[in-house]
Amino acid sequence: MAMGRSVVGEQAVASAGVHMTSTFPRRELIRVGVVGLSASGGWAATAHVPALAELDGYELRAVSASSGESARAAGEKYAVPLAFGSAEELARSDEVDLVVVTVKVPHHLELIRPALEAGKMVFSEWPLGADLAQAEELADLAQRMGVLTAVGLQARSAPPLRYLRDLVADGYVGRVLSTSMLGWGGPWGAMYDDDHAYLLDVTSGATLLTIPFGHSVDALTMVLGEFREVSAHIENLRPEVTHVTSGAVAVKSTEDQIAVTGLLESGAVAAMQFRGGTSRATGFHWEINGTQGDLVVKADHDLWWMGRLRLYGARGDDGGLAELPVHARYQRSLTHWTERSAEPAYNVAHEYALLRDQITGSLAPDEDGVPDFRHAARRHAMLERVREAARTGRKVALAEHGA
């Protein structure tokens, strides 16, 4: 496929709080291999392929799947030159610089490890591992190998949220007093289908806490800072769920109700509530309230980090809330994506753009890059502390950076 050009050289990479050196051969394109791209669709096809196709500096070079036949079918459909029957083969290829892992989280450890051992840069979907131990193992391995990593917490790269963070930092609302966030997680409702049956098992690592809440708390802390302490309720109020077509009843061990309150490091009060299923009322709503004003984030649908976000604000003697257009500079070089903000690929494309600039050494001095595996491990640790608060019924203090 046609791609733009970007000169890549050897440089030091600062990655979301962890500084490491990534030596990259001088080349015009970052060659990408995707683990888990399927001819029948899925997240890789919906988000990663369109994002890469529309960005300068990348070439989608290889794909691997559960079998050689599946990989060849995906390669033919998406015009990818190289098809491998395993993630290990893809990781060993001299024609792949960046390995992108887009499979279900229970398989992340076994598929990411070979790429790191091969010294390849890795972009993994969130959650990084099925549990904290797996996330820490991968983060430690990446650090030992000295490779650049990225994790798909793409809300951090969304132009509206980067603008929101700057509005708060610049004093739009004055001193932040409180924040509240209300959301849903569709797959953890009363019904399930074959594609999402694995979400019923809490040991899969793909739960309402790790996915909808995990994406959301990471965005909240990016804008407002980390939690100092939390109290929590995590409940499974629908231990049995029904198949959408067959009517078969299955046991569900994952949570479907989460309520977390706490104090941020700034002293502001925070409240987050997430519910399994879909909403007949509010799908997603986030408020930030301060001494001089208020900010509100609204989304088009429940899985809000995948779609269009709108900002509203009012301060001082302003009347009601008014929509706040996002300044063009937050679009980076992706101006052609401006009218496509409702697409699942939109925020992913912005994360890839940030990652490209980290790799090429062209990230602005005052700009933070994408979250890496060490950041992901800290976020996993924070979620474990939230579970501890719910299990013990006590307020739990969080260490620096949310762990």
Disulfide bonds with the S-S distance in Angstrom:
none
